[in-house]
């Protein structure tokens, strides 16, 4: 899982202050290095698992440090989610 980029997330949150946040996780694309390769391998012979988590904006921290810490925690949970599926 790539590490979070807090600057981009902060910019999105500032640009849409009323918007809730949706995080999408996926497992099963690990052997495919690019979108072009994905197109060449379609249809896939293996399963892809997708997880979606919604966060109510009112429940998120409002300061930069709080958002960065929240994002780190969300990414750690996402990393665990992916690991569980890859090691099942």
C-alpha positions, 0 to 999 in steps of 0.5 A: 500500500502506498503511503498517504499524501496528506497535502493532497487530502488536505487540499481536497478537504479544504476545497469541499468542506461539506463533503464526506470522505470515501476510502476505497481499498482493493486487493488482487491487482498486485501482479499487474504493474500498470493500467495498460497491463490491466487492459492487456490481461482483461478479463482477469482470471483471479478475483479482485476484492474491494472494500469501501469505507465512508467517513462522515465529515462531521466526525473528522478532525478539523486541524491539519495535524488531526487530519494527518493523524486520522489519515495515518490511522485510516491507511494503517487499517487499509494496509491491514485489510489488504494484508488479510486478503493477500495472506488468506 
